[in-house]
Amino acid sequence: MQAVWEHSDRVVCIHPGWPILRGWDAVEASWERILAGPGRNQFIITNEIVQVADDVAWVTCDENLVAPGGTGTIAATNIFVRDAGDRWLLVSHHGSGVAG
């Protein structure tokens, strides 16, 4: 997860039901908490669309969670920027639960 994200104060992450997290330290801590949780979660990505405009790209998709406690779908938007080393780094993730 660390390799995917830009490590800066401009990153933003919104997990479903969480407050807005700003800055790499807060975002990293949130993912550590999620990934250290009980059980093994699996996401199956569907309905993905990638758009690119110069050095910015955004991906919209459905993240279909398969977990020991049940299943659910999160509609997600991920925004990437291309850095000086030509790497695409995530600067914003927004996930919203989909009512079923």
C-alpha positions in Angstrom: 0.0 0.0 0.0 2.9 2.4 0.7 4.3 2.1 -2.8 0.9 3.1 -4.4 0.4 6.3 -2.4 2.2 9.7 -2.7 3.7 10.5 0.7 2.6 14.1 1.1 0.3 16.4 2.9 -2.0 16.7 -0.1 -3.3 13.1 -0.1 -6.9 12.5 1.0 -8.7 9.3 1.8 -12.4 8.7 2.6 -13.3 5.2 3.7 -17.0 4.5 3.9 -18.3 5.7 7.2 -15.0 7.4 8.2 -14.2 11.1 8.5 -12.0 12.7 5.8 -8.3 11.7 6.4 -5.8 14.3 5.2 -2.0 13.8 4.8 0.1 10.7 4.3 0.5 9.9 8.1 -3.3 9.7 8.7 -3.9 7.8 5.5 -1.1 5.3 6.2 -2.4 4.7 9.7 -5.9 4.0 8.4 -4.7 1.4 6.0 -2.5 -0.2 8.7 -5.6 -0.4 10.9 -7.8 -1.9 8.1 -5.2 -4.4 7.0 -4.4 -5.5 10.6 -8.0 -6.2 11.3 -9.4 -9.7 11.9 -9.9 -12.1 9.1 -8.9 -12.0 5.5 -10.7 -9.6 3.3 -10.8 -9.9 -0.5 -11.9 -7.3 -3.0 -13.1 -8.2 -6.5 -12.9 -5.1 -8.7 -15.6 -4.7 -11.3 -17.1 -1.9 -13.5 -13.7 -0.2 -13.7 -13.1 2.8 -16.0 -9.7 4.6 -16.3 -9.5 8.2 -17.6 -6.2 10.0 -18.2 -5.6 13.7 -18.8 -2.0 14.7 -19.0 -0.4 13.9 -15.6 -3.7 13.1 -13.8 -5.7 9.9 -14.0 -8.8 8.8 -12.2 -10.2 5.3 -11.8 -13.8 4.7 -10.9 -14.8 1.1 -10.0 -16.9 -1.1 -7.7 -14.9 -2.8 -4.9 -16.8 -5.9 -4.1 -15.9 -7.0 -0.6 -15.9 -10.7 0.3 -15.2 -11.1 4.0 -15.9 -13.6 6.7 -18.6 -11.3 8.1 -20.4 -10.8 4.8 -20.2 -9.1 1.5 -20.8 -5.6 0.2 -20.0 -3.2 -2.6 -18.1 0.1 -2.4 -18.2 2.6 -5.2 -14.8 4.1 -5.4 -12.9 6.9 -7.1 -9.1 6.9 -7.1 -7.1 9.9 -8.4 -3.5 9.4 -9.4 -0.8 11.9 -10.4 2.3 11.2 -12.5 5.5 12.3 -10.6 8.8 13.4 -12.0 10.0 9.8 -12.1 7.0 8.9 -14.4 5.3 6.9 -11.6 1.6 7.1 -11.1 0.9 7.7 -7.4 -2.5 7.8 -5.6 -3.4 11.1 -4.1 -7.1 10.6 -3.4 -9.3 7.6 -2.6 -13.1 8.0 -1.9 -15.2 5.0 -1.2 -18.9 5.0 -0.6 -21.1 2.1 0.4 -23.6 1.0 -2.2 -27.1 0.3 -0.8 -28.3 -3.1 -1.7 
